[in-house]
Amino acid sequence: MESSGDSIDLAILLPVLLGVTLILGYAVHMVLRDKGLGIVGNGAFLMVGLSAGGFFMSFIQSHF
């Protein structure tokens, strides 16, 4: 792992990514639920989480 001052600390990155994922997934779910697509909203919430997980894994592999 890098010890330089410009590296991003995982202790900060993980909670921020989790918070953004939850907010974005919940927002997409609520919009789709309001349009009468509740089951699609649940799938959208899952897909947002999977996308964020994929982004996080690729970020970790490229930076650490």
C-alpha positions as CSV (number, residue, x, y, z in Angstrom):
1,M,0.0,0.0,0.0
2,E,1.2,3.5,-0.7
3,S,2.4,5.7,2.1
4,S,2.4,9.0,0.3
5,G,0.2,11.8,1.5
6,D,-2.0,11.9,-1.6
7,S,-3.3,8.4,-1.3
8,I,-7.0,8.0,-0.4
9,D,-7.5,6.4,3.0
10,L,-9.8,3.4,3.0
11,A,-11.2,4.3,6.3
12,I,-12.7,7.4,4.6
13,L,-13.5,5.9,1.3
14,L,-15.5,2.9,2.5
15,P,-18.2,4.9,4.5
16,V,-18.4,7.5,1.8
17,L,-19.0,5.0,-0.9
18,L,-21.5,3.1,1.2
19,G,-23.4,6.3,1.9
20,V,-23.5,7.4,-1.7
21,T,-24.6,3.9,-2.7
22,L,-27.4,3.9,-0.2
23,I,-28.6,7.4,-1.1
24,L,-28.5,6.8,-4.9
25,G,-30.1,3.3,-4.7
26,Y,-32.9,4.6,-2.4
27,A,-33.5,7.6,-4.7
28,V,-33.8,5.4,-7.8
29,H,-36.0,2.9,-5.8
30,M,-38.4,5.7,-4.7
31,V,-38.7,7.3,-8.2
32,L,-39.5,3.9,-9.7
33,R,-41.9,3.0,-6.8
34,D,-43.8,6.3,-7.3
35,K,-44.2,5.4,-11.0
36,G,-45.8,2.1,-10.0
37,L,-42.8,0.0,-10.7
38,G,-42.0,-1.3,-7.2
39,I,-40.5,-4.6,-8.1
40,V,-38.3,-2.9,-10.7
41,G,-37.3,-0.4,-8.0
42,N,-36.0,-3.2,-5.9
43,G,-34.0,-4.5,-8.8
44,A,-32.6,-1.1,-9.4
45,F,-31.5,-0.8,-5.8
46,L,-29.6,-4.1,-6.2
47,M,-28.0,-3.0,-9.5
48,V,-26.8,0.3,-7.9
49,G,-25.2,-1.7,-5.1
50,L,-23.6,-4.1,-7.5
51,S,-22.3,-1.3,-9.7
52,A,-20.8,0.5,-6.7
53,G,-19.1,-2.8,-5.6
54,G,-17.6,-3.3,-9.0
55,F,-16.3,0.3,-9.1
56,F,-14.8,-0.1,-5.6
57,M,-13.1,-3.4,-6.5
58,S,-11.6,-1.9,-9.7
59,F,-10.5,1.2,-7.8
60,I,-8.8,-0.9,-5.1
61,Q,-7.0,-3.0,-7.7
62,S,-5.7,0.0,-9.6
63,H,-4.6,2.1,-6.7
64,F,-3.3,-0.4,-4.1
